[in-house]
Amino acid sequence: MLFKSRERQVHERICQEIESRLTRSGAPREVRHFLLNHWSYLLAGVFFSHGDQHPDWEAGWHTVNALLWSLTPKQGQEETEQFLRLVPTLLGRLHDGCDAMNLAPAERDELFSQLALLHAAVARAGLEAALAPDGPITQLGRDADLEFSEAEIASLEASSVSEATDSRRSKEDLAAAIAALQVGDSVRFRIADREKPLFLQWISPMGGMYLFADEEGYDAMSLTSARLAEKLAKGEASLGK
């Protein structure tokens, strides 16, 4: 993206501020790259479209702060619970930003895969740290806070009553199957044109988000229940051993 002199100056200032926050946080390389090479341009676009008093400008910086905080070790149960409440909203904001920037799917998937690994470490450790103030970290999130579009369901109204009934039953069956999942269960995901079993590592307290990883802890993926249902419905995932 090319900037004229004033635009370039504003973008440079934004990058300097992000750099300052990154230095204090010690965030990993992938997050640094995303914030400096993508999110900074989003912030610059908001600034020139709406100014620095607009809610989108504030939300953009709140997201930066929340992302960096989410990657730091959590001390004790209270901080960990705050972290677990924050992550779905944070991931949703990041996805919205990626949509606004038209971030390439491959780059987006790579980012959220890394966040899944990092968040899974922060969460696990934070939960285990309940008895030890300087305990471990757990990590969470990946594909994240997407809603299952009701518009898609509404579009089926032109179909026959039986088709609509079958569709509702199918959704109910998927919802029931997802609700029955327990930590340790496996789901086969289609990743890069091949199937791979991932194991359920964590379910959010409200049951709205599921974290999966392979046996070695790699290929981590976090999905909302709606996103998981969508993948199952499309054949991109299947339940079973």
C-alpha positions as YAML, in Angstrom:
chain: A
units: angstrom
residues:
- id: 1
  name: MET
  ca: [0.00, 0.00, 0.00]
- id: 2
  name: LEU
  ca: [1.49, 3.36, -1.05]
- id: 3
  name: PHE
  ca: [1.25, 6.45, 1.11]
- id: 4
  name: LYS
  ca: [1.88, 10.10, 0.24]
- id: 5
  name: SER
  ca: [4.13, 12.11, 2.55]
- id: 6
  name: ARG
  ca: [1.53, 13.02, 5.19]
- id: 7
  name: GLU
  ca: [0.02, 9.54, 5.11]
- id: 8
  name: ARG
  ca: [3.50, 8.08, 5.41]
- id: 9
  name: GLN
  ca: [4.28, 10.23, 8.42]
- id: 10
  name: VAL
  ca: [1.08, 9.16, 10.18]
- id: 11
  name: HIS
  ca: [1.76, 5.51, 9.39]
- id: 12
  name: GLU
  ca: [5.32, 5.81, 10.70]
- id: 13
  name: ARG
  ca: [4.02, 7.29, 13.97]
- id: 14
  name: ILE
  ca: [1.54, 4.45, 14.32]
- id: 15
  name: CYS
  ca: [4.32, 1.92, 13.73]
- id: 16
  name: GLN
  ca: [6.51, 3.65, 16.32]
- id: 17
  name: GLU
  ca: [3.74, 3.41, 18.89]
- id: 18
  name: ILE
  ca: [3.14, -0.24, 18.05]
- id: 19
  name: GLU
  ca: [6.90, -0.90, 18.30]
- id: 20
  name: SER
  ca: [6.93, 0.68, 21.74]
- id: 21
  name: ARG
  ca: [4.13, -1.59, 22.93]
- id: 22
  name: LEU
  ca: [5.74, -4.63, 21.31]
- id: 23
  name: THR
  ca: [9.04, -3.91, 23.07]
- id: 24
  name: ARG
  ca: [7.31, -3.84, 26.44]
- id: 25
  name: SER
  ca: [5.37, -7.02, 25.72]
- id: 26
  name: GLY
  ca: [8.00, -9.28, 24.16]
- id: 27
  name: ALA
  ca: [5.43, -10.59, 21.66]
- id: 28
  name: PRO
  ca: [6.55, -13.30, 19.18]
- id: 29
  name: ARG
  ca: [7.70, -12.59, 15.63]
- id: 30
  name: GLU
  ca: [4.42, -13.56, 13.95]
- id: 31
  name: VAL
  ca: [2.42, -11.12, 16.05]
- id: 32
  name: ARG
  ca: [5.00, -8.37, 15.48]
- id: 33
  name: HIS
  ca: [4.77, -8.93, 11.72]
- id: 34
  name: PHE
  ca: [0.97, -8.85, 11.75]
- id: 35
  name: LEU
  ca: [0.73, -5.64, 13.78]
- id: 36
  name: LEU
  ca: [3.42, -3.73, 11.91]
- id: 37
  name: ASN
  ca: [2.68, -4.92, 8.39]
- id: 38
  name: HIS
  ca: [-1.10, -5.19, 8.49]
- id: 39
  name: TRP
  ca: [-2.84, -3.75, 11.54]
- id: 40
  name: SER
  ca: [-0.86, -0.50, 11.29]
- id: 41
  name: TYR
  ca: [-2.37, 0.15, 7.86]
- id: 42
  name: LEU
  ca: [-5.84, -0.54, 9.19]
- id: 43
  name: LEU
  ca: [-5.26, 2.03, 11.94]
- id: 44
  name: ALA
  ca: [-3.94, 4.53, 9.41]
- id: 45
  name: GLY
  ca: [-7.01, 4.03, 7.25]
- id: 46
  name: VAL
  ca: [-9.31, 4.63, 10.22]
- id: 47
  name: PHE
  ca: [-7.37, 7.77, 11.15]
- id: 48
  name: PHE
  ca: [-7.72, 9.34, 7.70]
- id: 49
  name: SER
  ca: [-11.34, 8.27, 7.32]
- id: 50
  name: HIS
  ca: [-12.63, 9.15, 10.78]
- id: 51
  name: GLY
  ca: [-9.89, 10.84, 12.83]
- id: 52
  name: ASP
  ca: [-8.44, 9.92, 16.19]
- id: 53
  name: GLN
  ca: [-11.65, 10.48, 18.20]
- id: 54
  name: HIS
  ca: [-13.68, 7.84, 16.41]
- id: 55
  name: PRO
  ca: [-14.72, 4.62, 18.23]
- id: 56
  name: ASP
  ca: [-13.04, 2.52, 15.50]
- id: 57
  name: TRP
  ca: [-9.71, 4.23, 16.24]
- id: 58
  name: GLU
  ca: [-10.04, 3.48, 19.95]
- id: 59
  name: ALA
  ca: [-11.19, -0.06, 19.26]
- id: 60
  name: GLY
  ca: [-8.19, -0.63, 16.99]
- id: 61
  name: TRP
  ca: [-5.76, 0.30, 19.75]
- id: 62
  name: HIS
  ca: [-7.75, -1.58, 22.39]
- id: 63
  name: THR
  ca: [-7.37, -4.66, 20.18]
- id: 64
  name: VAL
  ca: [-3.59, -4.17, 20.03]
- id: 65
  name: ASN
  ca: [-3.42, -3.91, 23.82]
- id: 66
  name: ALA
  ca: [-5.72, -6.89, 24.33]
- id: 67
  name: LEU
  ca: [-3.75, -9.05, 21.89]
- id: 68
  name: LEU
  ca: [-0.43, -8.29, 23.58]
- id: 69
  name: TRP
  ca: [-1.90, -8.84, 27.05]
- id: 70
  name: SER
  ca: [-3.43, -12.15, 25.96]
- id: 71
  name: LEU
  ca: [0.03, -13.51, 25.17]
- id: 72
  name: THR
  ca: [1.60, -12.75, 28.54]
- id: 73
  name: PRO
  ca: [1.70, -15.33, 31.39]
- id: 74
  name: LYS
  ca: [-1.27, -15.18, 33.72]
- id: 75
  name: GLN
  ca: [-0.72, -15.32, 37.46]
- id: 76
  name: GLY
  ca: [-3.49, -16.98, 39.37]
- id: 77
  name: GLN
  ca: [-7.08, -18.00, 38.72]
- id: 78
  name: GLU
  ca: [-8.56, -14.49, 38.47]
- id: 79
  name: GLU
  ca: [-6.26, -13.36, 35.66]
- id: 80
  name: THR
  ca: [-6.76, -16.64, 33.86]
- id: 81
  name: GLU
  ca: [-10.53, -16.34, 34.00]
- id: 82
  name: GLN
  ca: [-10.30, -12.78, 32.71]
- id: 83
  name: PHE
  ca: [-8.12, -14.06, 29.88]
- id: 84
  name: LEU
  ca: [-10.61, -16.82, 28.99]
- id: 85
  name: ARG
  ca: [-13.45, -14.30, 28.87]
- id: 86
  name: LEU
  ca: [-11.43, -11.94, 26.70]
- id: 87
  name: VAL
  ca: [-10.19, -14.33, 24.03]
- id: 88
  name: PRO
  ca: [-13.44, -14.93, 22.06]
- id: 89
  name: THR
  ca: [-14.07, -11.17, 21.77]
- id: 90
  name: LEU
  ca: [-10.43, -10.53, 20.87]
- id: 91
  name: LEU
  ca: [-10.43, -13.17, 18.15]
- id: 92
  name: GLY
  ca: [-13.68, -11.80, 16.79]
- id: 93
  name: ARG
  ca: [-12.17, -8.31, 16.52]
- id: 94
  name: LEU
  ca: [-9.08, -9.67, 14.84]
- id: 95
  name: HIS
  ca: [-11.20, -11.55, 12.31]
- id: 96
  name: ASP
  ca: [-13.23, -8.40, 11.62]
- id: 97
  name: GLY
  ca: [-9.99, -6.50, 11.05]
- id: 98
  name: CYS
  ca: [-8.67, -9.21, 8.73]
- id: 99
  name: ASP
  ca: [-11.93, -9.00, 6.76]
- id: 100
  name: ALA
  ca: [-11.58, -5.22, 6.47]
- id: 101
  name: MET
  ca: [-7.99, -5.60, 5.24]
- id: 102
  name: ASN
  ca: [-8.83, -8.47, 2.87]
- id: 103
  name: LEU
  ca: [-5.97, -10.43, 4.43]
- id: 104
  name: ALA
  ca: [-5.08, -13.47, 2.33]
- id: 105
  name: PRO
  ca: [-6.65, -16.68, 3.70]
- id: 106
  name: ALA
  ca: [-3.31, -18.47, 3.97]
- id: 107
  name: GLU
  ca: [-1.77, -15.63, 5.96]
- id: 108
  name: ARG
  ca: [-4.85, -15.38, 8.17]
- id: 109
  name: ASP
  ca: [-4.82, -19.12, 8.86]
- id: 110
  name: GLU
  ca: [-1.13, -18.98, 9.75]
- id: 111
  name: LEU
  ca: [-1.71, -16.11, 12.17]
- id: 112
  name: PHE
  ca: [-4.61, -17.77, 13.95]
- id: 113
  name: SER
  ca: [-2.79, -21.11, 14.08]
- id: 114
  name: GLN
  ca: [0.07, -19.38, 15.89]
- id: 115
  name: LEU
  ca: [-2.35, -17.63, 18.23]
- id: 116
  name: ALA
  ca: [-3.98, -20.97, 18.97]
- id: 117
  name: LEU
  ca: [-0.64, -22.43, 20.09]
- id: 118
  name: LEU
  ca: [0.27, -19.36, 22.11]
- id: 119
  name: HIS
  ca: [-3.14, -18.99, 23.75]
- id: 120
  name: ALA
  ca: [-3.32, -22.70, 24.50]
- id: 121
  name: ALA
  ca: [-0.07, -22.40, 26.46]
- id: 122
  name: VAL
  ca: [-1.28, -19.34, 28.33]
- id: 123
  name: ALA
  ca: [-4.57, -20.96, 29.37]
- id: 124
  name: ARG
  ca: [-3.29, -24.35, 30.39]
- id: 125
  name: ALA
  ca: [-0.54, -22.82, 32.47]
- id: 126
  name: GLY
  ca: [-2.83, -20.22, 33.96]
- id: 127
  name: LEU
  ca: [-5.30, -22.88, 35.06]
- id: 128
  name: GLU
  ca: [-2.49, -25.01, 36.47]
- id: 129
  name: ALA
  ca: [-1.10, -21.93, 38.21]
- id: 130
  name: ALA
  ca: [-4.05, -21.72, 40.59]
- id: 131
  name: LEU
  ca: [-1.84, -22.99, 43.42]
- id: 132
  name: ALA
  ca: [1.39, -21.40, 42.21]
- id: 133
  name: PRO
  ca: [1.54, -17.63, 41.58]
- id: 134
  name: ASP
  ca: [4.37, -17.99, 39.05]
- id: 135
  name: GLY
  ca: [2.94, -21.06, 37.38]
- id: 136
  name: PRO
  ca: [2.55, -21.95, 33.72]
- id: 137
  name: ILE
  ca: [0.75, -20.44, 30.78]
- id: 138
  name: THR
  ca: [-2.15, -21.55, 28.61]
- id: 139
  name: GLN
  ca: [-2.99, -20.79, 25.04]
- id: 140
  name: LEU
  ca: [-6.23, -20.62, 23.26]
- id: 141
  name: GLY
  ca: [-7.68, -19.35, 20.06]
- id: 142
  name: ARG
  ca: [-7.62, -19.77, 16.36]
- id: 143
  name: ASP
  ca: [-10.39, -19.64, 13.86]
- id: 144
  name: ALA
  ca: [-12.52, -17.76, 16.12]
- id: 145
  name: ASP
  ca: [-15.52, -15.68, 17.02]
- id: 146
  name: LEU
  ca: [-17.70, -16.18, 13.92]
- id: 147
  name: GLU
  ca: [-21.48, -16.37, 14.05]
- id: 148
  name: PHE
  ca: [-23.40, -18.97, 12.11]
- id: 149
  name: SER
  ca: [-25.31, -16.73, 9.70]
- id: 150
  name: GLU
  ca: [-29.07, -16.79, 10.12]
- id: 151
  name: ALA
  ca: [-29.30, -15.23, 6.64]
- id: 152
  name: GLU
  ca: [-28.14, -18.54, 5.23]
- id: 153
  name: ILE
  ca: [-30.92, -20.30, 7.06]
- id: 154
  name: ALA
  ca: [-33.47, -17.72, 5.94]
- id: 155
  name: SER
  ca: [-32.51, -18.34, 2.33]
- id: 156
  name: LEU
  ca: [-33.83, -21.88, 2.69]
- id: 157
  name: GLU
  ca: [-37.38, -20.63, 3.19]
- id: 158
  name: ALA
  ca: [-38.06, -21.03, -0.52]
- id: 159
  name: SER
  ca: [-37.39, -24.76, -0.18]
- id: 160
  name: SER
  ca: [-40.08, -27.27, 0.66]
- id: 161
  name: VAL
  ca: [-41.28, -27.76, 4.23]
- id: 162
  name: SER
  ca: [-39.68, -31.18, 4.37]
- id: 163
  name: GLU
  ca: [-36.32, -29.82, 3.25]
- id: 164
  name: ALA
  ca: [-36.52, -27.10, 5.87]
- id: 165
  name: THR
  ca: [-37.42, -29.66, 8.52]
- id: 166
  name: ASP
  ca: [-34.50, -31.87, 7.48]
- id: 167
  name: SER
  ca: [-32.21, -28.85, 7.65]
- id: 168
  name: ARG
  ca: [-33.36, -28.00, 11.17]
- id: 169
  name: ARG
  ca: [-32.94, -31.59, 12.28]
- id: 170
  name: SER
  ca: [-29.48, -31.68, 10.76]
- id: 171
  name: LYS
  ca: [-28.48, -28.53, 12.65]
- id: 172
  name: GLU
  ca: [-29.96, -29.91, 15.85]
- id: 173
  name: ASP
  ca: [-28.07, -33.18, 15.37]
- id: 174
  name: LEU
  ca: [-24.80, -31.28, 14.82]
- id: 175
  name: ALA
  ca: [-25.43, -29.08, 17.85]
- id: 176
  name: ALA
  ca: [-26.14, -32.14, 19.99]
- id: 177
  name: ALA
  ca: [-23.02, -33.92, 18.74]
- id: 178
  name: ILE
  ca: [-20.86, -30.87, 19.46]
- id: 179
  name: ALA
  ca: [-22.39, -30.41, 22.91]
- id: 180
  name: ALA
  ca: [-21.52, -34.04, 23.69]
- id: 181
  name: LEU
  ca: [-17.81, -33.56, 22.93]
- id: 182
  name: GLN
  ca: [-15.46, -34.01, 25.86]
- id: 183
  name: VAL
  ca: [-11.80, -33.17, 26.40]
- id: 184
  name: GLY
  ca: [-9.74, -35.92, 24.78]
- id: 185
  name: ASP
  ca: [-12.24, -36.65, 21.99]
- id: 186
  name: SER
  ca: [-10.89, -36.57, 18.45]
- id: 187
  name: VAL
  ca: [-12.22, -34.77, 15.40]
- id: 188
  name: ARG
  ca: [-10.78, -35.34, 11.94]
- id: 189
  name: PHE
  ca: [-10.09, -32.05, 10.15]
- id: 190
  name: ARG
  ca: [-9.24, -31.60, 6.50]
- id: 191
  name: ILE
  ca: [-6.00, -29.59, 6.55]
- id: 192
  name: ALA
  ca: [-4.15, -28.80, 3.32]
- id: 193
  name: ASP
  ca: [-6.00, -31.48, 1.33]
- id: 194
  name: ARG
  ca: [-5.42, -34.22, 3.88]
- id: 195
  name: GLU
  ca: [-7.27, -35.44, 6.92]
- id: 196
  name: LYS
  ca: [-5.70, -35.21, 10.33]
- id: 197
  name: PRO
  ca: [-7.14, -36.14, 13.74]
- id: 198
  name: LEU
  ca: [-6.98, -33.35, 16.33]
- id: 199
  name: PHE
  ca: [-7.87, -33.86, 19.96]
- id: 200
  name: LEU
  ca: [-10.09, -31.61, 22.03]
- id: 201
  name: GLN
  ca: [-7.86, -29.86, 24.57]
- id: 202
  name: TRP
  ca: [-10.18, -27.32, 26.14]
- id: 203
  name: ILE
  ca: [-13.82, -26.17, 26.14]
- id: 204
  name: SER
  ca: [-14.66, -22.61, 27.20]
- id: 205
  name: PRO
  ca: [-16.68, -22.31, 30.42]
- id: 206
  name: MET
  ca: [-19.82, -21.35, 28.47]
- id: 207
  name: GLY
  ca: [-19.25, -24.06, 25.86]
- id: 208
  name: GLY
  ca: [-18.92, -21.54, 23.04]
- id: 209
  name: MET
  ca: [-15.33, -22.26, 22.00]
- id: 210
  name: TYR
  ca: [-13.32, -25.44, 21.47]
- id: 211
  name: LEU
  ca: [-9.55, -25.79, 21.31]
- id: 212
  name: PHE
  ca: [-8.04, -28.71, 19.34]
- id: 213
  name: ALA
  ca: [-4.43, -29.81, 18.82]
- id: 214
  name: ASP
  ca: [-2.62, -32.90, 17.64]
- id: 215
  name: GLU
  ca: [-0.92, -35.29, 20.06]
- id: 216
  name: GLU
  ca: [2.32, -33.28, 19.95]
- id: 217
  name: GLY
  ca: [0.49, -29.99, 20.62]
- id: 218
  name: TYR
  ca: [0.95, -28.65, 17.08]
- id: 219
  name: ASP
  ca: [-1.64, -27.75, 14.43]
- id: 220
  name: ALA
  ca: [-3.68, -26.09, 17.19]
- id: 221
  name: MET
  ca: [-7.06, -24.75, 16.19]
- id: 222
  name: SER
  ca: [-9.75, -22.98, 18.20]
- id: 223
  name: LEU
  ca: [-13.29, -22.78, 16.86]
- id: 224
  name: THR
  ca: [-16.60, -21.46, 18.07]
- id: 225
  name: SER
  ca: [-19.35, -24.06, 18.20]
- id: 226
  name: ALA
  ca: [-20.97, -22.38, 15.19]
- id: 227
  name: ARG
  ca: [-17.77, -22.54, 13.16]
- id: 228
  name: LEU
  ca: [-17.23, -26.18, 14.13]
- id: 229
  name: ALA
  ca: [-20.82, -26.97, 13.07]
- id: 230
  name: GLU
  ca: [-20.16, -25.28, 9.75]
- id: 231
  name: LYS
  ca: [-17.03, -27.35, 9.14]
- id: 232
  name: LEU
  ca: [-18.87, -30.56, 10.03]
- id: 233
  name: ALA
  ca: [-21.78, -29.65, 7.74]
- id: 234
  name: LYS
  ca: [-19.40, -28.94, 4.84]
- id: 235
  name: GLY
  ca: [-17.43, -32.15, 5.33]
- id: 236
  name: GLU
  ca: [-14.32, -30.21, 6.35]
- id: 237
  name: ALA
  ca: [-14.38, -32.05, 9.68]
- id: 238
  name: SER
  ca: [-15.84, -35.32, 10.95]
- id: 239
  name: LEU
  ca: [-16.39, -36.80, 14.37]
- id: 240
  name: GLY
  ca: [-14.82, -40.09, 15.31]
- id: 241
  name: LYS
  ca: [-11.61, -41.80, 16.28]
...
